[in-house]
Amino acid sequence: MFFKQDVLTNSTISRMTRTSLVFMILTMTLLVAALWGCDSSEPAKPVSAAPGADHVSFATKTFDDHKARHYMHHTPDGILIRYFILQSSDGVIRAAFDACDVCWRSGKGYYQDGDYMVCRNCGRRFASVRVNEVRGGCNPAPLKRTVENGRLIIKVKDIEAGRQYFDFRRGGRS
């Protein structure tokens, strides 16, 4: 009895290797693109009130592009409080702490994905129009703000009221 033996020729092996290589490159490219596009936010910028001032302010036109801007505030006792500001899809400029009631201990905060802010810890997504409107749970913790004469104004005492989300030395929230 004669059995047919499968023989792999050099051209067959070469085709298989090229196909595997192309597939591997395509997979890696897609993975890098997905991870790269996952966080469109810029690094947080330190912002301090002028000496003796009781607030920080920003030109409202800064947020016309609807991109979230992340900021940091250092308290006198060394706590770093993070918050973000964005103009939501309904045109309202909103501000929130870069933390929530549920995931704050992770210290990860949020990133923007289109019209949503996404929790870096649990992955929940929050429409921009709900930021600063809904509190509790994994929603970004609201930060009081006002708009006057083309300036967004946030009082330092309101920023420092969010220290509970960022004080990891004593276990945070009380």
Buried (B, 14 or more C-beta within 10 A) or exposed (E): EEEEEEEEEEEEEEEEEEEEEEEEEEEEEEEEEEEEEEEEBEEBEEBEBEEEEEBBBBEBEBBEEBBBBBBBBEBEEEBBBBBBBBBBEEEBBBBBBBBBBBBBEEBBBBBBBEBBBBBBBEEBEBBBBBBBBBEEEBBBBBBBBEEEEEBBBBBBEBBBBBBBBBBEEEEBEE
